[in-house]
Structure formats: C-alpha cells, structure tokens
C-alpha cells in the first residue's frame, strides 16, 4: 500500500522564510516521492505581533496561507503564541489551529499517519491530533529536545508526546538517549539520520572556484554555513582568527548564511569583525542557494562549526561531500557525523584553545579529500528514505482499536 502521510512542522520553508527548515522539507519531499504527502506547517502568531516588527524586523515574518511547492500542498495555519510567554500552551494551540485542515485531509482519504518534526510543541500537537482523528503519529527529534527535556514546565509534555508516539525517530543517537531518558520504550525509538544530496554537493576545481569568487589562490580558507544566530558560533570562530593570522596573514573566513528563526546576529558579527580588525579576513556572503554554497565549499580548505547545540547538522555532510575536512564542537550528533579522525576533529564546546589548535592542525594537515567524499557517498538520502518508507507503510497498515485510541494520550 501507499501510505498517506501528513507532515506537521512549525519550521518549514515558505516564500517569506525560504531558508527556514530546509532539512525538514528535504526529508519530507524525498519521502513524498514514494508516498502520498501533504504538509501542515502551523505558524506562530499573536495580535500585537506587527508592532514588534518596528524593533525586531525579522521576528516572525509569518507565512502565506497556502503554497504549492514542487507539486506538494503546504498549508500554514496560524496558531496563537506570545513570544516568550505561555510556551506550555503552544502544543494545544498548534493542534487546534491545524485540526480543521487535518480533519479535511482525513475526510479526503489523504491522512493515514502524522509525521511530526521536533518534540515540542510539534510532537505534543501531533499527539492530540492523532487522538482526535484516530490515526498513528511519529515524532522526529532534531535537537531542541535537549533543552526542553531540562525545562521543568515543558519536559512533562515532551515526555508524554514521545511515550504516546507510535514511533520516535532521532536524527542522532544522542537524541535517542534523550528519548530513552523520558521513558520511551527502546523498541519504538530509532535513529534515522539526515542524508546528503551528492548530486548537489560535490567537489569542484578549487583554483577555478577561488578565482571566480575573488579569493586568493594560496590563502588558507575556513568556511561556516548556517543561520547567523548565537547558537551556530560564528563569533567563537572569529575569536580564534587573530591568533591564526599570526601564522597565516592572508587567512580568509567565509561566513555563509543570513537571519534565522533563532535570531539575527549579522550586525553583531560585523561589529566583532571590526573590533578584531578582521575586515579583510571575514567575508559575509549572506544566504546562498545550495549550488552556490557548493562553490564556496569547494573553494575552502576546512569547514568549521563551533555550534552550541545540534541534532544532526546536514551541513557537515554537505561539506564532506565537497571533500572538506571538518572541525566541530562535541555537541549533539556532531561526533556521530565526524566519527573518524580522517574526516576531521571534534573539540569540547567552549574550549577556545582547543578550537584554535584544531583549526591550526587542520590547515596544516594533508587530508585525503577523496576518502572524505566517499564517506559522504555512504550517507545519501536514499538509504534514509528506505527506512522511513518501510516504517510509514507498517504504521498505516495497522488496525487501531478503540482501546488503543483511548490510551494514546
């Protein structure tokens, strides 16, 4: 049978936020090539939201009510959510906002399984919707669950959502352990990491790319890709650069990305570059389409991600697919991606000395870039989707008794 899957995620790209939740869309639309798929992406909203845009222009830009993306239906119902307040209510608010569309999809025969992304509020909302509509649901853990599991207000809701789910997918084993710590049955918790599109990310001629991008032929080049927010750690890398420039005066650092739903540190990072006298060293490209990201990755020597928290960072595999070694902090699933010394180095988070040392050694080391590429080739999306397709077929084909529905949540 072909299951009818409805993705539920509050983080999903739209015309107003084209870079938001690309990793959710990538998995969803690849799954949709093998299943029937629709997307319901509730968008947070509250009455005075427009007034805040005078102080924080990038805060909650909203989304259109509906878009067709690559032939898939994507709806963006608004749910009531005051920034920083009453977050314990976001799960039920999201469920109520999504319910009319979900009910319609169920009536049309287009809903067999709810595929939710992030444990809270999305997983909580999925649990309520599954009960109301009499369908199974899954939750994919992507990294925010570490913080929510430590929150005395949100942890009970997160735990309930995960324990009631028919399946809990984790993009890393570290997140699966978070689920197990919340008493999720081990047989219902599976690791299914993100994949990489090696047809989009692959090595290009380094010299040609540097000349096309205006970079010196022989200068050492570091690169980071991500939303310009505190968590991603661009500022932690920049703090290492004055020391590294003593050895390599012509060092370059490419900062690829733009504002994210977590915040916009663009102005702060540019000010830091001036404070550290790095104006000729740090290059801010802004957000770029994947094909251009691949060009910058191919032009660089080392990829660095000094992040504070991650689930499974797709960008690490994308860099490796372009033949780049990686320096990353030992948080979330980073050590599961950079799992061998021939792929790069993992350093303790917050250890600036270790980060600078790893960057220095990585710039000096003669890496086998073909071997790094082969590792990426072993982690393509098709292998992940094979696992997910089998799971959704199994869940959609199981009969559900009234007793099961009563005990779901």
Order of alpha helices (4+ residues) and beta strands (2+ residues): beta-alpha-beta-beta-alpha-beta-beta-beta-alpha-beta-alpha-beta-alpha-alpha-beta-alpha-beta-alpha-beta-alpha-beta-alpha-beta-alpha-beta-alpha-beta-alpha-beta-alpha-alpha-alpha-alpha
